[in-house]
Amino acid sequence: MDHQIILLPKEHYWDWVRACREYVLAYGPNLTSEPDMAGRYQAPGQVITFPAAAGAYAQARDLSAWFEQHSPGVRLDPIDVPAPPALEAEFAERLAAHDRYGQKRRPFYLAWPTDYPVVTQRFGANPQIYRRFGMPAHEGLDLRALTNTNIYACFDGLVYEVHTHPKDHAYGIHVRILHRDGYRTVYAHLARALVAKGDEVREGQVIGKADSTGASAGAHLHLTLKRDGATARGETNYPKDVIDPTPFMVWPENRLRKTAKTAVAWAAEECLLGVCGRAGGPMLPADLEAVRTARLEAILLPMSEPESTVRELRAIHPGMLIAVTLQADHSDGPVTAAQFVTQVLPQARRWAGNGVLHFQVQPHPNLQSEGWGRSWAGGTEFGAWFQTVLAGLHEALPGCALGFPGLSPGEGVPGQRAQAEEFLQSAGEAAQSADWIGVNCYWAGAQGASGPDGIGLVERYRREFPTALLMVTEFGALAGTGSPQERARQILDFHRAARGVPQLGAIFGYVLSTRDGYPGDAWRPEGEDGREFMQVIGSR
């Protein structure tokens, strides 16, 4: 779904609004007369559509340039119309053509070539870096693409070059396609090409898999656009006929290949407040009373929890979401995917027989204690392992919803933990194949739950996986925050923020109670009923 907002002139505002009526009913964008608000709305993932009428906005004569300065990176959809009737006619044409932004009416355009509608480096950025390579600035668009995800042809054409060596060219493995009217596209930093020189390709055809080969610091797609003779004709100040692809790009409306799974039985926009169950043993009567007092809506249990707990939880809340973590012991040696399925399947079947169909598969896989360096060497190997497990469990338990696990957040620790973001990048294709994706959020410092490691981390996952169902499989403060009221307030702050996050189905605080005695982590510290703490949460 696009986060689109239509910016309209203040003068004759309601005439402009009436001109948008049918278009708004079809696509549901928001409306505003304030450029500042348009620039902040869902930034930087929004599309700002606006009539580029002369003198219509007090901020600037050239509103596109103003946004480039004040809201860099947002996508703009300026419409060159002088008055509301012309805007109404333009929107009518778009509606008739099912072309939300009107770009496919052009003789040449660039369909979005990845599954991620995010620009990570714009054309013309960072001149201080690219001048050393003989370019005025960045000579293309960098688009988000995880390792081994699909790369698509932007337009019909002929493959005229495929470079297959990953290290002897700045673009690494790359594909070049010749299109109509002398336009050429280059798709760089691939893991592998899936076409050959001389192939005819169609718009939207998979031509390669993404990676970080060549002069690249992380997996993405670099897209370059050229037009024969552009440099000689003075159409560009770039050498080698390089031109800006930005005006040709078609935002990927309805082109995402993955959709959120339908196995969930609730609306993802109504994020459920939950907690991880008791660590180190089965839940106690005091834990069940805490669930009741806090009016919890979801719970994540270990697979060893007795079946009686499910009956007691459903007596408290018949509609409660109950999820279970499937986990193997990797301390005695590597556990293959097939061995994992064999080990956990009896427990998974037991849970499925009790109506539980949501499972997290092997939490914290970037920790040595959970398999890193033992059962897999890194994210790529875990991704392959996870997909094999996924296939085995889906075959044995059709209808179950299997989650890619939450990672232990933070930087790498030699011999103990792989860096979380790097691990996720390498395992990204496997995460996309899951029914849902887990996120672990732990925060510290003044920003608390609203900071980059709280709800900010959820937003980063949303940008990486824009169509996936997410669940926060663990969250909490890294250090004690003082009184029970303060800890409860942070939990409520996190939940309030989570309620408004599209794609987020449930959040599970870590942890309800623990046999091992970590009172800073437990919602119900050992030897206490935690009633005051739970009542604050239950008062939401």
DAFENWO-V52943 format. One record per pair of residues at least 12 apart in sequence whose ideal C-beta (glycine too) atoms are under 10 Angstrom apart, sorted by the first residue. I is the first residue (numbers start at 1). J is the second residue. If there is no record, write none. Layout:
i:j
I:J
I:J
This chain:
i:j
1:27
1:28
1:253
1:254
1:256
1:466
1:467
1:502
1:503
2:27
2:28
2:29
2:42
2:45
2:46
2:47
2:49
2:75
2:77
2:100
2:101
2:117
2:251
2:252
2:253
2:254
3:29
3:30
3:41
3:42
3:43
3:44
3:45
3:46
3:47
3:48
3:74
3:75
3:117
3:502
4:23
4:24
4:27
4:28
4:29
4:30
4:41
4:42
4:46
4:47
4:48
4:49
4:75
4:77
4:100
4:101
4:251
4:253
5:29
5:30
5:31
5:32
5:37
5:38
5:39
5:40
5:41
5:42
5:46
5:47
5:48
5:49
5:50
5:74
6:19
6:20
6:23
6:24
6:27
6:29
6:30
6:31
6:32
6:33
6:38
6:47
6:48
6:49
6:50
6:51
6:77
6:79
6:87
6:91
7:30
7:31
7:32
7:33
7:34
7:35
7:37
7:38
7:39
7:41
7:48
7:49
7:50
7:51
7:56
7:57
7:63
7:67
7:76
7:77
7:78
8:20
8:31
8:32
8:33
8:34
8:38
8:49
8:50
8:51
8:53
8:56
8:57
8:84
8:87
9:33
9:50
9:51
9:53
9:55
9:56
9:57
9:58
9:83
9:84
10:33
10:34
10:56
10:57
10:58
11:33
11:53
11:55
11:56
11:57
11:58
12:56
12:83
12:84
13:31
13:32
13:33
13:84
14:84
15:83
15:84
15:85
15:87
15:88
16:31
16:33
16:50
16:51
16:53
16:56
16:81
16:83
16:84
16:87
16:88
17:31
17:33
17:84
18:84
18:87
18:88
19:51
19:81
19:83
19:84
19:85
19:86
19:87
19:88
19:89
19:90
19:91
19:92
20:49
20:51
20:84
20:87
20:88
20:91
21:88
21:91
22:88
22:91
22:92
22:94
22:95
23:49
23:87
23:88
23:90
23:91
23:92
23:94
23:95
23:100
24:91
25:95
26:91
26:94
26:95
26:98
26:100
27:49
27:91
27:94
27:95
27:100
27:101
27:253
29:41
29:46
29:47
29:48
29:49
29:100
30:42
30:46
31:49
32:48
32:50
33:57
34:57
34:59
35:48
35:50
35:57
35:58
35:59
35:60
35:63
35:66
35:67
35:70
35:71
36:59
36:70
36:71
38:50
38:63
38:67
38:71
38:74
38:76
39:59
39:66
39:67
39:70
39:71
39:72
39:74
40:70
40:71
40:74
41:71
41:74
42:74
42:502
43:71
43:72
43:73
43:74
44:71
44:72
44:73
44:74
44:75
44:118
44:119
44:463
45:73
45:74
45:75
45:117
45:118
45:119
45:459
45:462
45:463
45:466
46:71
46:74
46:75
46:76
47:74
47:75
47:76
47:77
47:100
47:101
47:117
47:251
47:253
48:63
48:64
48:67
48:71
48:74
48:75
48:76
48:77
48:78
49:75
49:76
49:77
49:78
49:79
49:87
49:91
49:100
49:101
49:102
50:63
50:64
50:67
50:76
50:77
50:78
50:79
50:81
50:87
51:63
51:78
51:79
51:80
51:81
51:82
51:83
51:84
51:86
51:87
51:90
52:64
52:76
52:77
52:78
52:79
52:80
52:81
52:82
53:79
53:80
53:81
53:82
53:83
53:84
53:86
53:87
54:80
54:82
56:82
56:83
62:78
63:76
63:78
64:76
64:78
68:122
68:124
72:122
72:125
73:118
73:119
73:120
73:121
73:122
73:125
74:119
75:101
75:117
75:119
75:246
75:249
75:251
76:246
76:247
77:100
77:101
77:102
77:103
77:251
79:91
79:94
79:101
79:102
90:102
93:105
98:253
98:254
99:250
99:253
100:250
100:251
100:253
100:254
101:249
101:250
101:251
101:253
102:250
103:247
103:248
103:249
103:250
103:251
103:253
104:203
104:250
106:247
106:248
106:250
107:180
107:181
107:183
108:154
108:155
108:179
108:180
108:181
108:182
108:183
108:225
108:227
108:248
109:154
109:155
109:183
109:203
109:247
109:248
109:249
109:250
110:141
110:153
110:154
110:155
110:179
110:183
110:185
110:203
110:223
110:225
110:245
110:246
110:247
110:248
110:249
110:250
111:152
111:153
111:154
111:155
111:156
111:203
111:204
111:248
111:249
111:250
111:251
111:252
111:255
112:143
112:152
112:154
112:204
112:223
112:249
112:250
112:251
112:252
112:253
112:255
112:256
113:141
113:143
113:145
113:150
113:151
113:152
113:153
113:154
113:155
113:185
113:187
113:203
113:204
113:206
113:207
113:208
113:210
113:221
113:223
113:249
113:252
114:143
114:144
114:145
114:146
114:149
114:150
114:151
114:152
114:187
114:210
114:220
114:221
114:223
114:252
114:255
114:256
115:143
115:144
115:145
115:146
115:149
115:150
115:151
115:152
115:210
115:252
115:255
115:256
115:257
115:258
115:432
115:465
115:466
115:467
116:143
116:144
116:145
116:146
116:149
116:210
116:220
116:221
116:252
116:256
116:428
116:463
116:464
116:465
116:466
116:467
117:143
117:144
117:249
117:251
117:252
117:253
117:255
117:256
117:463
117:466
117:467
118:142
118:143
118:144
118:145
118:220
118:463
118:464
118:466
119:141
119:142
119:143
119:144
119:223
119:246
119:249
120:141
120:142
120:143
120:144
120:145
120:218
120:220
120:221
120:222
120:463
121:138
121:140
121:141
121:142
121:143
121:220
121:222
122:137
122:138
122:140
122:141
122:142
122:244
122:246
123:137
123:138
123:139
123:140
123:141
123:142
123:223
123:224
123:225
123:238
123:242
123:243
123:244
123:245
123:246
123:247
123:249
124:136
124:137
124:138
124:139
124:140
124:141
124:238
124:244
124:246
125:137
125:138
125:141
125:142
126:138
130:238
133:170
133:215
134:238
134:239
134:240
135:237
135:238
135:239
135:240
135:242
136:236
136:237
136:238
136:239
136:242
137:237
137:238
138:222
138:224
139:186
139:222
139:224
139:225
139:226
139:236
139:238
139:239
139:240
139:242
139:243
139:244
139:245
140:171
140:185
140:186
140:187
140:188
140:221
140:222
140:223
140:224
140:225
140:226
140:242
140:243
140:244
140:245
140:246
141:220
141:221
141:222
141:223
141:224
141:225
141:244
141:245
141:246
141:249
142:188
142:189
142:216
142:218
142:220
142:221
142:222
142:223
143:187
143:210
143:220
143:221
143:222
143:223
143:249
144:210
144:218
144:219
144:220
144:221
144:428
144:463
144:464
144:466
145:187
145:189
145:190
145:191
145:208
145:209
145:210
145:211
145:212
145:219
145:220
145:221
145:222
145:428
146:209
146:210
146:211
146:218
146:219
146:220
146:383
146:424
146:425
146:426
146:427
146:428
146:429
146:430
146:431
146:432
146:464
146:465
147:191
147:209
147:210
147:211
147:212
147:218
147:219
147:220
147:379
147:380
147:383
147:424
147:425
147:426
147:427
147:428
147:429
147:430
148:190
148:191
148:192
148:209
148:210
148:211
148:219
148:380
148:383
148:384
148:426
148:427
148:428
148:429
148:430
148:432
149:191
149:209
149:210
149:211
149:219
149:221
149:257
149:258
149:428
149:429
149:432
150:194
150:204
150:205
150:206
150:207
150:208
150:209
150:210
150:257
150:429
150:432
151:174
151:175
151:187
151:188
151:189
151:190
151:191
151:192
151:193
151:194
151:205
151:206
151:207
151:208
151:209
151:210
151:211
151:221
151:223
152:187
152:201
152:202
152:203
152:204
152:205
152:206
152:207
152:208
152:221
152:252
152:255
152:257
153:175
153:177
153:179
153:185
153:187
153:195
153:199
153:201
153:202
153:203
153:204
153:205
153:206
153:207
153:208
154:177
154:179
154:183
154:185
154:187
154:201
154:203
154:204
154:207
154:223
154:225
154:245
154:248
154:249
154:250
155:177
155:179
155:180
155:183
155:185
155:201
155:202
155:203
155:204
155:248
155:250
156:177
156:179
156:180
156:200
156:201
156:202
156:203
156:204
156:205
157:176
157:177
157:178
157:179
157:180
157:183
157:184
157:185
157:199
157:200
157:201
157:202
157:203
157:205
158:176
158:177
158:178
158:179
158:184
158:197
158:198
158:199
158:200
158:201
159:175
159:176
159:177
159:178
159:193
159:195
159:196
159:197
159:198
159:199
159:200
159:201
159:207
160:175
160:176
160:177
160:178
160:184
160:197
160:198
160:199
161:174
161:175
161:176
161:177
161:178
161:184
161:186
161:197
162:174
162:175
162:176
162:177
162:190
162:193
162:194
162:195
162:196
162:197
162:198
162:199
162:207
162:208
163:175
163:176
163:186
163:188
163:190
163:193
163:213
163:214
164:190
164:192
164:193
164:196
164:213
165:213
165:214
166:189
166:190
166:191
166:192
166:211
166:212
166:213
166:214
166:216
167:213
167:214
167:215
168:214
169:188
169:213
169:214
169:215
170:188
170:189
170:213
170:214
170:215
170:216
170:222
171:186
171:187
171:188
171:189
171:190
171:213
171:214
171:215
171:216
171:222
171:224
172:188
172:189
172:190
172:191
172:211
172:212
172:213
172:214
172:215
172:216
172:222
173:187
173:188
173:189
173:190
173:191
173:192
173:193
173:208
173:209
173:211
173:213
173:214
174:186
174:187
174:188
174:189
174:190
174:193
174:208
174:213
174:214
174:221
174:222
174:224
175:187
175:188
175:190
175:193
175:194
175:195
175:196
175:197
175:199
175:201
175:207
175:208
176:188
176:197
176:224
176:226
177:195
177:199
177:200
177:201
177:207
178:226
178:228
179:201
179:203
179:225
179:227
181:227
181:228
182:226
182:227
182:228
182:229
182:230
182:241
183:225
183:226
183:227
183:228
183:230
183:241
183:243
183:245
183:248
184:224
184:225
184:226
184:227
184:228
184:241
184:242
184:243
185:207
185:223
185:224
185:225
185:226
185:245
185:248
186:222
186:223
186:224
186:225
186:226
186:242
187:207
187:208
187:210
187:221
187:222
187:223
187:224
188:208
188:213
188:214
188:215
188:216
188:220
188:221
188:222
188:223
188:224
189:208
189:210
189:211
189:212
189:213
189:214
189:215
189:216
189:217
189:218
189:219
189:220
189:221
189:222
190:207
190:208
190:209
190:210
190:211
190:212
190:213
190:214
190:219
190:221
190:222
191:208
191:209
191:210
191:211
191:212
191:213
191:219
191:429
192:208
192:209
192:210
192:211
192:213
193:207
193:208
193:209
194:206
194:207
194:208
194:209
195:207
195:208
203:250
204:255
204:257
206:257
208:221
209:429
210:428
210:429
211:426
212:425
212:426
218:421
218:422
218:425
219:422
219:425
219:426
219:428
220:425
223:245
223:249
224:238
224:240
224:242
224:243
224:245
225:241
225:242
225:243
225:244
225:245
225:246
225:247
225:248
225:249
226:238
226:240
226:241
226:242
226:243
226:245
227:241
227:242
227:243
228:241
229:241
230:242
230:243
231:243
252:466
256:466
256:467
257:432
257:467
258:432
258:433
258:465
258:466
258:467
258:468
259:467
259:468
259:469
260:435
260:436
260:465
260:466
260:467
260:468
260:469
260:470
260:502
260:503
260:505
261:401
261:402
261:403
261:434
261:435
261:436
261:467
261:468
261:469
261:505
262:401
262:435
262:469
263:357
263:358
263:399
263:400
263:401
263:402
263:435
263:436
263:469
264:321
264:357
264:358
264:401
264:435
264:436
264:469
264:471
264:505
264:506
265:319
265:321
265:357
265:358
265:401
265:505
266:297
266:298
266:319
266:321
266:505
266:506
267:505
268:436
268:469
268:470
268:471
268:501
268:502
268:503
268:504
268:505
268:506
269:499
269:500
269:501
269:502
269:503
269:504
269:505
270:297
270:499
270:504
270:505
270:506
271:297
271:298
271:458
271:470
271:471
271:472
271:495
271:496
271:497
271:498
271:499
271:500
271:501
271:502
271:503
271:504
271:505
271:506
271:507
272:296
272:297
272:298
272:299
272:319
272:320
272:321
272:471
272:495
272:498
272:499
272:504
272:505
272:506
272:507
272:508
273:294
273:295
273:296
273:297
273:298
273:491
273:492
273:494
273:495
273:496
273:498
273:499
273:506
273:507
273:508
273:509
273:537
273:538
273:540
274:291
274:294
274:296
274:297
274:298
274:299
274:300
274:320
274:321
274:322
274:323
274:471
274:472
274:473
274:495
274:505
274:506
274:507
274:508
274:509
274:512
275:287
275:290
275:291
275:294
275:296
275:297
275:298
275:299
275:300
275:474
275:475
275:476
275:491
275:507
275:508
275:509
275:510
275:511
275:512
275:513
275:523
275:524
275:534
275:537
276:299
276:300
276:301
276:302
276:323
276:325
276:363
276:473
276:474
276:475
276:476
276:508
276:509
276:510
276:511
276:512
276:513
276:514
276:521
276:523
277:291
277:299
277:300
277:301
277:302
277:305
277:309
277:313
277:322
277:324
277:325
277:508
277:511
277:512
277:513
277:514
278:301
278:302
278:305
278:309
278:511
278:512
278:513
278:514
278:515
278:522
278:524
279:302
279:510
279:511
279:512
279:513
279:514
279:515
279:516
279:518
279:521
279:522
280:302
280:511
280:513
280:514
280:515
280:516
280:517
280:518
281:302
281:304
281:305
281:513
281:514
281:515
281:516
282:301
282:302
282:304
282:305
282:306
282:308
282:309
282:515
283:299
283:301
283:305
283:306
283:308
283:309
283:312
283:313
283:512
283:513
284:512
284:513
284:515
284:524
284:526
285:312
285:529
286:512
286:513
286:524
286:526
286:527
286:528
286:529
286:530
286:531
287:299
287:309
287:312
287:313
287:512
287:513
287:523
287:524
287:529
287:530
288:309
288:312
288:313
288:315
288:316
288:512
289:316
289:524
289:529
289:530
289:531
289:534
290:512
290:513
290:523
290:524
290:529
290:530
290:531
290:533
290:534
290:535
290:537
290:538
291:312
291:313
291:316
291:317
291:320
291:512
291:523
291:524
291:534
291:538
292:312
292:313
292:315
292:316
292:317
292:534
292:538
293:524
293:529
293:530
293:531
293:532
293:533
293:534
293:535
293:536
293:537
293:538
294:488
294:491
294:509
294:512
294:523
294:524
294:530
294:531
294:533
294:534
294:535
294:536
294:537
294:538
294:539
294:540
295:316
295:317
295:534
295:535
295:537
295:538
295:539
295:540
296:313
296:316
296:317
296:320
296:321
296:508
296:509
296:512
296:523
296:534
296:537
296:538
297:317
297:319
297:320
297:321
297:495
297:506
297:507
298:317
298:319
298:320
298:321
298:322
298:323
298:358
298:471
298:505
298:506
298:507
298:508
299:313
299:316
299:317
299:320
299:321
299:322
299:323
299:324
299:506
299:508
299:512
300:321
300:322
300:323
300:324
300:325
300:358
300:359
300:360
300:363
300:403
300:406
300:438
300:471
300:472
300:473
300:474
300:506
300:507
300:508
300:509
300:510
300:511
300:512
301:313
301:322
301:323
301:324
301:325
301:351
301:356
301:508
301:512
302:324
302:325
302:326
302:327
302:347
302:363
303:324
303:325
303:326
303:327
303:343
303:344
303:346
303:347
303:348
303:350
303:351
303:356
303:359
303:360
304:324
304:325
304:327
304:347
305:322
305:324
305:325
305:347
305:351
305:356
306:350
307:350
307:351
307:353
307:354
307:356
309:322
309:354
310:322
310:324
310:351
310:354
310:355
310:356
311:354
314:354
314:355
321:356
321:358
321:471
321:505
321:506
321:508
322:351
322:354
322:355
322:356
322:357
322:358
323:351
323:356
323:357
323:358
323:359
323:360
323:401
323:403
323:436
323:438
323:471
323:473
323:505
323:506
323:508
324:344
324:347
324:348
324:350
324:351
324:352
324:354
324:356
324:357
324:358
324:359
324:360
325:344
325:359
325:360
325:361
325:362
325:363
325:403
325:405
325:406
325:438
325:473
325:508
326:340
326:341
326:343
326:344
326:345
326:347
326:348
326:351
326:359
326:360
326:361
326:362
326:363
326:389
326:393
326:402
326:403
326:405
327:340
327:343
327:344
327:347
327:360
327:361
327:362
327:363
327:364
327:370
327:371
327:405
328:340
328:341
328:342
328:343
328:344
328:361
328:362
328:370
328:371
328:375
328:389
329:343
329:369
329:370
329:371
330:362
330:365
330:367
330:368
330:369
330:370
330:371
330:372
330:373
330:374
330:375
330:376
331:368
331:369
331:370
331:371
331:374
332:374
333:374
333:375
334:371
334:373
334:374
334:375
334:376
334:385
335:362
335:371
335:374
335:375
335:376
335:385
336:375
336:385
336:388
336:389
337:375
337:376
337:384
337:385
337:386
337:387
337:388
337:389
337:390
337:391
337:392
338:385
338:388
338:389
338:392
339:375
339:389
340:361
340:362
340:371
340:375
340:385
340:386
340:388
340:389
340:392
340:393
341:361
341:388
341:389
341:390
341:391
341:392
341:393
341:395
341:396
342:392
344:359
344:361
344:362
344:389
344:392
344:393
345:392
345:393
345:396
345:397
347:359
348:361
348:393
348:396
348:397
348:400
348:402
349:396
349:397
349:400
351:397
351:400
352:396
352:397
352:398
352:399
352:400
356:400
357:397
357:398
357:399
357:400
357:401
357:402
357:435
358:400
358:401
358:402
358:403
358:435
358:436
358:471
358:505
358:506
359:393
359:397
359:400
359:401
359:402
359:403
359:435
359:436
360:402
360:403
360:404
360:405
360:406
360:434
360:436
360:437
360:438
360:471
360:473
360:474
360:508
361:385
361:386
361:389
361:390
361:393
361:402
361:403
361:404
361:405
361:434
361:438
362:375
362:376
362:382
362:385
362:386
362:389
362:404
362:405
363:403
363:405
363:406
363:407
363:408
363:438
363:440
363:473
363:474
364:405
364:406
364:407
364:408
364:409
364:417
364:420
364:438
364:440
364:473
364:474
365:378
365:379
365:381
365:382
365:383
365:385
365:386
365:404
365:405
365:406
365:407
365:408
365:418
365:423
365:427
366:378
366:379
366:382
366:405
366:406
366:407
366:408
366:409
366:410
366:412
366:413
366:416
366:417
366:418
366:419
366:420
366:421
366:422
366:423
366:424
366:427
367:407
367:408
367:413
367:416
367:417
367:418
368:413
368:414
368:415
368:416
368:417
368:418
369:408
369:416
369:417
370:382
370:405
370:407
370:408
370:417
371:385
372:408
372:415
372:416
372:417
372:418
372:423
373:415
373:416
373:417
373:418
376:418
376:423
376:427
377:418
378:418
378:419
378:422
378:423
378:426
378:427
379:407
379:418
379:419
379:420
379:421
379:422
379:423
379:424
379:425
379:426
379:427
379:428
379:430
379:431
380:423
380:425
380:426
380:427
380:428
380:429
380:430
381:426
381:427
382:404
382:405
382:407
382:418
382:423
382:426
382:427
382:430
383:404
383:423
383:424
383:426
383:427
383:428
383:429
383:430
383:431
383:432
383:433
384:427
384:429
384:430
385:427
385:430
386:402
386:404
386:405
386:427
386:429
386:430
386:431
386:433
386:434
387:427
387:429
387:430
387:433
387:434
388:430
389:402
389:430
390:402
390:404
390:430
390:433
390:434
390:435
391:433
394:435
400:435
401:434
401:435
401:436
401:469
401:471
401:505
402:433
402:434
402:435
402:436
403:431
403:434
403:435
403:436
403:437
403:438
403:469
403:470
403:471
403:473
403:505
404:424
404:427
404:428
404:430
404:431
404:432
404:433
404:434
404:435
404:436
404:437
404:438
404:439
404:465
404:468
404:470
404:471
404:473
405:427
405:431
405:434
405:437
405:438
405:439
405:440
405:473
406:420
406:437
406:438
406:439
406:440
406:441
406:461
406:471
406:472
406:473
406:474
406:475
406:508
406:510
407:419
407:420
407:421
407:423
407:424
407:427
407:438
407:439
407:440
407:473
407:474
408:420
408:423
408:440
408:442
408:474
409:421
409:439
409:440
409:441
409:442
409:443
409:453
409:457
409:474
409:478
410:440
410:442
410:453
410:478
420:440
420:457
421:457
421:460
421:464
424:437
424:439
424:460
424:461
424:464
424:465
425:464
428:464
428:465
431:461
431:464
431:465
431:468
432:464
432:465
432:467
432:468
433:468
434:465
434:468
434:469
435:468
435:469
436:465
436:468
436:469
436:470
436:471
436:473
436:503
436:505
436:506
437:461
437:464
437:465
437:468
437:469
437:470
437:471
437:473
437:503
438:461
438:470
438:471
438:472
438:473
438:474
438:508
439:457
439:458
439:460
439:461
439:462
439:465
439:470
439:471
439:472
439:473
439:474
439:475
439:504
439:507
440:453
440:457
440:472
440:473
440:474
440:475
440:476
440:508
440:510
441:453
441:454
441:455
441:456
441:457
441:458
441:461
441:472
441:473
441:474
441:475
441:476
441:494
441:498
441:507
441:509
441:510
442:454
442:457
442:474
442:475
442:476
442:477
442:478
442:479
442:510
443:455
443:456
443:457
443:475
443:476
443:477
443:478
443:479
443:481
443:490
443:494
444:477
444:478
444:479
444:481
445:477
445:478
445:479
448:477
448:481
448:486
448:489
448:490
448:493
448:494
449:475
449:476
449:477
449:489
449:490
449:491
449:492
449:493
449:494
449:495
449:496
449:497
449:498
450:490
450:493
450:494
450:496
450:497
453:475
453:478
454:472
454:475
454:476
454:477
454:490
454:493
454:494
454:497
454:498
455:472
455:475
455:493
455:494
455:495
455:496
455:497
455:498
455:500
455:501
455:504
455:507
456:497
457:472
457:475
458:470
458:472
458:475
458:494
458:497
458:498
458:501
458:503
458:504
458:507
459:497
459:501
459:504
461:501
461:503
461:504
462:501
462:502
462:503
462:504
465:503
466:502
466:503
467:503
468:503
469:503
469:504
469:505
469:506
470:498
470:501
470:502
470:503
470:504
470:505
470:506
470:507
471:503
471:504
471:505
471:506
471:507
471:508
472:494
472:495
472:498
472:501
472:504
472:505
472:506
472:507
472:508
472:509
472:510
473:506
473:507
473:508
473:510
474:507
474:508
474:509
474:510
474:511
474:521
475:490
475:491
475:494
475:495
475:498
475:507
475:508
475:509
475:510
476:490
476:491
476:494
476:508
476:509
476:510
476:511
476:520
476:521
476:522
476:523
477:490
477:491
477:494
477:520
477:521
478:520
478:521
479:520
480:519
480:520
480:521
481:520
483:532
483:533
484:523
484:525
484:528
484:530
484:531
484:532
484:533
484:534
484:535
484:536
484:537
485:532
485:533
485:536
486:536
487:509
487:520
487:523
487:533
487:536
487:537
488:523
488:530
488:532
488:533
488:534
488:535
488:536
488:537
488:538
488:539
488:540
489:536
489:537
490:509
491:507
491:509
491:523
491:533
491:536
491:537
491:540
492:536
492:537
492:539
492:540
494:507
494:509
495:507
495:509
495:537
495:540
496:540
499:540
509:521
509:522
509:523
509:537
510:522
510:523
511:523
511:524
512:524
512:530
512:534
513:525
513:526
513:528
513:530
514:526
523:537
